[in-house]
């Protein structure tokens, strides 16, 4: 798993609700199922998506 995605996953595990998954999915223009596939390493996010994930973590930490 890419380090940037892992950073989000680790950060997300500390959150109380699934709001952040829905919010990130909306921010990236993907479904929550897509994010679940990334977490399970069934698929991988594109480079621009990884950059936006990093930005999302910075803005929401």
Protein Blocks (a to p, Z undefined) as FASTA:
>chain_A
ZZklmmmmmmmmmpmblmlmmmmmmmnopafklmmmmmnomaccdfklmmmmmmmmmmmZ
Z
